Amino acid sequence: MTTSPLLDIQDLHLAFDGFEGRSQVLDGVNLSVQPGETLGIVGETGCGKSVLARSVTRLLPMPPARITAGTVRFDGADVMAMDRTALARLRGTGVSMIFQDPMTFLNPVFSIGQGMADVIRAHDTATGRRARPRFQARQRAAELLAAVRLPDPGGLLDRYPHELSGGQRQRVLIATALSGTPRLLIADEPTTALDVTVQAGVLRLIDDLVRASNLTLLLISHDLGVIGALCRRIAVMYAGTIAEDGDATLIFARPRHPYTLGLLAAVPDLARPEHRARPIPGHIPDLLHPPPGCRFHPRCPMAVTRCGAEKPVLREVDGRHVACHRAEEVAPERAIAA
């Protein structure tokens, strides 16, 4: 018996209007996330991962952003049709986000306690409850800081963002994101600005919190190692489209899209130093004038005439969904060929 998806994105097209014209940033994205699932979205910088994530809670400024087609549904409700009250309830209590740069999202003139208390009280109001007294909101903030394993949570409440390390600031963002007890947690490059040892601690924390609270996780990263460590399912994005979507173990072992092969070939293999990392030639296309057909075909070593004329649709191949006309011919050996 299948359950209804918690998040369901169907044929989503999104564009940005600018002085030079309209950029087609998302081009028919289809993606569903089941309750309790851990899904990683991976792809090069500029492929539309963060835009897709922010579309879920309508955090993009409209205009210049414009939804030209498609739907986004959370727990069956149409996000694009929500009024201000419903949208406020969705943000934080339904869906919450962890952003990649804590200094951008922590107000430097507010102490940690002030900022978190304001968010907690706002969640109260959004759900139709009377906002709790500020001292109670501070107590709740201290509990959340303890939950993300920050030492001396009571003392941290009176400190300011610039007084904390990068890892501490990121944990404050995680604690704030959990303050509304969301059902879906979106982590947008949560470890990009952190060094390797701090990054590992933050990833373990997110993993533990997701398991303990049975959260649904949508993790966005350009780092395949980060995605592989936390997610059981992967969606590979390229230039505003989903190239491949399926079980993480299966995709890592037997990718069926040339772009996925390219991403894996670009990762250094420390166990086999003789196999040097090979970057994907070329670059992401100009989305003001995207190429016809498959958006990856100008960089694809397997492209044929059909690829430049006909856009591939996601179809089931070898236990996952792939948007490639030649998916059955793709083999891992192509990724490591000299």
C-alpha positions in Angstrom: 0.0 0.0 0.0 1.5 3.3 -1.1 1.2 6.5 0.8 0.6 10.0 -0.6 3.8 12.0 -1.1 4.5 14.7 1.5 5.9 16.9 -1.2 4.8 16.6 -4.8 6.3 18.8 -7.6 4.8 18.3 -11.0 6.0 19.7 -14.3 7.4 22.9 -12.6 8.6 25.6 -14.9 10.1 28.7 -13.4 11.7 31.7 -15.0 13.5 34.9 -14.0 12.7 38.1 -15.9 15.7 40.4 -16.3 17.0 43.2 -18.4 18.4 40.8 -21.0 15.2 38.6 -21.2 13.7 35.6 -19.5 15.9 32.9 -18.0 14.3 29.5 -18.0 15.7 28.3 -14.7 13.4 25.3 -14.0 12.3 23.3 -17.1 9.6 20.8 -16.2 10.8 19.4 -12.9 9.0 16.4 -11.5 9.8 15.3 -8.0 7.9 13.5 -5.2 9.1 12.9 -1.6 7.5 10.4 0.6 7.1 10.9 4.4 10.2 9.9 6.2 12.3 9.8 3.1 15.8 11.2 2.8 16.4 12.7 -0.7 19.5 14.3 -1.9 19.6 16.8 -4.8 23.0 17.0 -6.5 24.4 18.9 -9.4 26.8 21.6 -10.4 26.6 25.1 -9.1 23.9 27.0 -11.1 21.8 23.9 -12.1 18.7 25.2 -10.1 18.9 23.2 -6.9 18.5 26.2 -4.5 15.8 27.7 -6.7 13.8 24.5 -6.6 14.1 24.3 -2.8 13.0 27.9 -2.3 10.0 27.3 -4.7 8.7 24.8 -2.2 7.9 27.6 0.4 7.7 30.5 -2.1 10.7 32.2 -0.8 11.7 33.5 -4.3 10.8 37.2 -5.0 7.9 37.3 -7.5 8.7 39.2 -9.7 11.4 38.7 -11.0 10.7 35.0 -10.4 7.7 33.7 -12.2 6.0 30.2 -12.1 5.0 29.7 -15.8 3.6 26.1 -15.4 3.3 23.2 -13.0 2.3 22.7 -9.3 3.9 22.3 -5.9 1.8 20.5 -3.3 2.7 19.9 0.3 0.6 17.3 2.1 -1.9 17.6 -0.7 -2.3 21.4 -0.4 -1.4 23.6 -3.4 1.5 25.9 -2.2 1.0 28.3 -5.1 -2.6 29.0 -4.1 -1.9 29.6 -0.4 -2.8 33.0 1.1 -0.4 34.8 3.5 -1.8 33.0 6.6 -1.5 29.5 5.1 1.9 30.3 3.8 3.1 31.5 7.3 1.8 28.2 8.8 3.6 26.2 6.1 7.0 27.9 6.7 8.5 26.5 9.8 5.7 24.3 11.0 5.3 22.4 7.8 8.6 23.0 6.0 11.8 24.5 7.4 15.1 25.4 5.8 18.7 25.4 6.8 20.7 27.8 4.7 24.4 27.6 3.7 25.7 30.9 5.1 24.7 31.4 8.7 26.0 35.0 8.8 23.5 35.9 6.1 20.6 34.5 8.0 21.5 35.5 11.6 20.7 39.1 12.3 24.0 40.6 13.6 22.2 43.2 15.9 20.1 40.6 17.8 21.5 38.2 20.3 21.0 34.5 19.6 18.3 34.4 22.3 16.4 37.4 20.8 16.5 36.0 17.3 15.4 32.5 18.3 12.6 33.8 20.6 11.2 35.9 17.9 11.0 32.9 15.5 9.4 30.7 18.2 6.8 33.3 19.0 6.1 33.8 15.3 5.5 30.1 14.9 3.0 30.3 17.8 1.1 33.0 16.0 1.2 31.3 12.6 -0.5 28.2 14.1 -3.3 30.2 15.7 -1.9 30.1 19.2 -1.2 33.1 21.4 2.5 33.9 21.4 4.1 32.5 24.5 5.8 35.0 26.9 9.3 35.9 25.8 10.9 34.2 28.9 9.3 31.0 27.9 10.5 31.4 24.3 14.0 31.8 25.6 13.7 28.7 27.6 12.5 26.8 24.5 15.5 28.3 22.6 17.9 27.0 25.2 16.3 23.5 24.9 16.8 23.6 21.2 20.5 24.7 21.5 21.1 21.8 23.8 19.4 19.5 21.3 21.9 20.4 18.7 24.8 19.8 21.2 26.0 23.3 21.8 27.7 23.7 25.2 26.3 26.2 27.7 23.1 26.8 25.8 21.9 29.3 28.4 25.0 31.4 28.0 24.8 31.3 24.2 21.4 33.1 24.3 23.1 36.4 25.2 25.9 36.1 22.7 25.8 37.6 19.2 26.5 35.8 15.9 29.9 37.3 15.4 31.0 35.8 18.7 30.4 32.3 17.6 32.4 30.0 15.3 31.1 28.9 11.9 30.1 25.5 13.2 28.3 27.0 16.2 26.4 29.5 14.0 25.3 26.6 11.7 24.0 24.7 14.7 22.1 27.7 15.8 20.5 27.8 12.3 19.6 24.1 12.7 18.1 24.7 16.1 16.1 27.6 14.8 14.9 25.5 11.8 13.6 22.9 14.3 11.8 25.4 16.5 8.5 24.9 14.6 8.7 21.1 14.7 8.5 20.8 10.9 7.6 17.7 8.9 10.0 18.4 6.1 13.5 19.8 6.6 15.3 21.3 3.6 19.1 21.7 4.1 20.6 23.8 1.3 24.4 23.3 1.2 24.5 23.2 5.0 28.2 22.5 5.3 29.7 24.5 2.4 31.3 27.2 4.5 32.7 24.8 7.1 36.0 23.0 7.4 36.1 19.3 7.0 36.1 18.2 10.6 33.3 20.7 11.5 31.4 19.6 8.4 31.4 15.9 9.6 30.0 16.9 13.0 27.2 18.9 11.4 26.3 16.1 9.1 26.2 13.6 11.9 24.0 16.0 13.8 21.5 16.4 11.0 21.4 12.6 10.5 20.7 12.0 14.2 18.0 14.6 14.3 16.3 13.3 11.2 16.3 9.8 12.7 15.2 10.8 16.2 12.3 12.9 15.0 11.4 10.9 11.9 11.8 13.9 9.7 11.6 14.0 6.0 14.9 15.4 4.6 15.6 17.2 1.4 19.4 17.8 1.2 20.9 20.0 -1.5 24.6 19.8 -2.3 27.1 19.7 -5.1 29.2 17.3 -3.0 28.4 13.6 -3.8 30.1 12.5 -0.6 27.8 14.6 1.5 24.7 13.3 -0.4 25.9 9.7 -0.1 26.5 10.0 3.7 22.9 11.1 4.5 20.5 10.2 1.7 19.0 6.9 0.6 17.7 8.4 -2.7 19.3 10.8 -5.1 17.9 13.2 -7.7 20.6 14.5 -10.2 19.8 18.0 -11.6 21.2 19.6 -14.7 20.3 23.1 -16.0 16.9 23.1 -14.4 15.9 19.5 -15.2 16.0 16.2 -13.4 18.5 13.9 -15.2 18.3 10.9 -13.0 16.3 9.9 -9.8 16.5 6.8 -7.8 18.1 4.7 -5.0 21.5 6.2 -4.0 23.3 2.9 -3.9 22.0 1.9 -7.3 22.9 5.3 -8.9 26.4 5.3 -7.4 27.0 1.7 -8.6 25.3 1.8 -12.0 24.5 5.3 -13.2 22.3 5.5 -16.3 22.7 9.1 -17.4 25.9 10.5 -19.0 25.8 13.5 -16.7 25.7 11.3 -13.6 28.7 9.4 -15.0 30.5 12.7 -15.5 29.8 13.8 -11.9 31.2 10.5 -10.6 34.2 10.6 -12.9 35.0 14.1 -11.6 35.4 12.9 -8.0 39.0 11.9 -7.0 39.3 8.2 -6.1 41.7 8.1 -3.1 41.7 4.3 -3.1 42.9 4.3 -6.7 45.2 7.3 -7.3 46.0 6.0 -10.8 42.5 7.0 -11.8 42.6 10.7 -12.1 39.5 12.9 -11.7 38.2 14.0 -15.0 36.1 17.2 -15.2 33.0 17.4 -17.5 34.0 19.4 -20.5 32.2 22.6 -21.2 29.8 24.5 -18.9 26.1 24.8 -17.9 24.3 26.5 -20.8 23.1 30.1 -20.8 19.5 29.7 -19.5 18.5 32.9 -21.4 19.0 30.8 -24.6 18.9 27.1 -23.5 19.8 24.5 -26.1 16.9 22.7 -27.7 16.2 19.0 -26.9 18.2 17.7 -24.0 20.0 20.5 -22.2 23.0 18.3 -21.6 23.6 17.3 -25.2 26.2 20.0 -26.1 28.5 18.5 -23.4 27.4 14.9 -23.8 29.9 12.3 -25.3 26.9 10.1 -26.3 24.8 12.7 -28.0 23.1 11.9 -31.3 20.9 14.0 -33.6 17.8 13.1 -31.6 19.3 14.6 -28.4 19.4 18.1 -29.9 15.9 17.9 -31.3 13.8 16.1 -28.7 13.6 16.7 -25.0 13.9 13.4 -23.1 11.3 12.6 -20.5 11.9 10.8 -17.2 11.2 7.1 -17.7 12.0 4.0 -15.7 15.2 2.3 -16.6 17.0 -0.4 -14.5 15.1 0.5 -11.3 15.3 4.3 -11.4 14.0 7.2 -13.6 16.3 8.7 -16.2 15.8 11.5 -18.7 18.1 10.2 -21.5 17.3 8.8 -25.0 20.2 6.4 -24.7 20.0 5.4 -21.0 20.1 1.7 -21.8 23.5 2.1 -23.4 25.1 4.0 -20.5 27.5 1.9 -18.5 29.9 2.7 -15.6 32.9 1.8 -17.8 32.3 4.9 -19.8 33.0 7.0 -16.8 36.5 5.6 -16.1 37.6 5.0 -19.7 40.9 6.6 -20.6 
